Structure formats: C-alpha cells, structure tokens
Amino acid sequence: MLSAKKINDYRSVDIGALDKTALVDVSNITLDNSLPKDKRMARIVRATKNPYCFLYEDTAVKIEFADNAPALQDAIAGALVRQKSGL
C-alpha cells in the first residue's frame, strides 16, 4: 500500500518542470479488471512510476482530483445522462 507521503510526493510533481522523455507512455498499458483493486493499483504504480503524471502518446498528462469532488463514476454517469438528454 502507498503511504500518504508517497501519494503526496506523486501529486506534488510539477509536470511543467519534468523532462517529457522521463514520463512513461501509458497508451499501451492494459488494466486487468479481474484483479482486486489493490493489486490493480500496485500494477499501475509499477508500470507508470507515478500514476498522477504520465505520457499518453506524445502528450504529457497530470491528473488532479479535488478533495470534495464527486466520485469519478458518478461524474461520468452524470455527464452521460446530460449528453443523452441533449444538455
């Protein structure tokens, strides 16, 4: 399991200051949904080196989450409902 300090270290990286060639390209990484959540997370961390900063093809990506934001699944479901209703 990741420590709170390690997660904070991952989150606090300034992606603009990174050498893009040091980032891992995740475009070919596949997820094994048959594994338990903790094992999937461990595989992602091993594969990406930092799950908050990575490369997707030629684009550097940094993921950020608001502490008070809804769960990702709820946000996606809401977006799909709005799209379907034409909003």
N, C-alpha and C positions, 0 to 999 in steps of 0.2 A: 504494500500500500504506500502511496505517496505521502510524504509528510507535508504539513501545512507550509513549512518553509520552502520546500521544493516547488510546490504549486505556486507559491508567491513569486519565487525566482522565475519560473516559466512565464507567469503573467506579466512580470515587470520588464521583460525584454523590450528594448526599443528596436523595432523591426527596421526602422529607417537607418539605424547605425550598423546593421548587420551586413556582411558580405553575402549577397544573394546566393553565391555558389556554396555557402556553408549550410544552406537550408536543404532539407530532404524533400524531394518531389513525391507527393502522395498520390499522384494521378494513377498509379498502378497498384496501390495498396488496396487489398480487399478485406472486408470485415467478415468474420465467421460468427454469425448470429447464433450458432448452436453452442458457443462457449458462454459460460457465466459472465456477467457484466465485469467483474473484477479481472478476469483473465483477458477479456477483450481490451479493457483499459490498459493492462500491462503490455499487451502486444502493440497497441497504438503508441504508447510511450517509447517502447524499444524501437519501433520502426521509424518514428518521426524525430526522436531525440527531444523534441519539445512540441507537445500537442497544441500549443497556442500559436506557434509560429512555424510555418512550413511553406513549401513551394507547391503550386499547382500548375503544372506545365511551366510556363515562363512567368507566372505571377506570384509574387511574394504575398502571403496571407498571414494576418494576425487576427485571431478570434478573441473577442472580448464579450463578457457576459455581465449584465447588470445584476447586482445582488437582489434587487426587488422585482426582477423581470419574471413573467410567467414561464412555466416550463416550455421547453422548445416544442414538444409535441402539441401543447395547447396553442402555441403561437402559429404553428404550421396549420393545424386544423382550422383555426380562425381565419387564416389567410385563404385557405381553400374554400371555406364557406362564403367569404366575401367575394372571391373570384367567381364562384358559381352563381351567386345572386347578382352579379354584374356591378358590384361596387368597386 
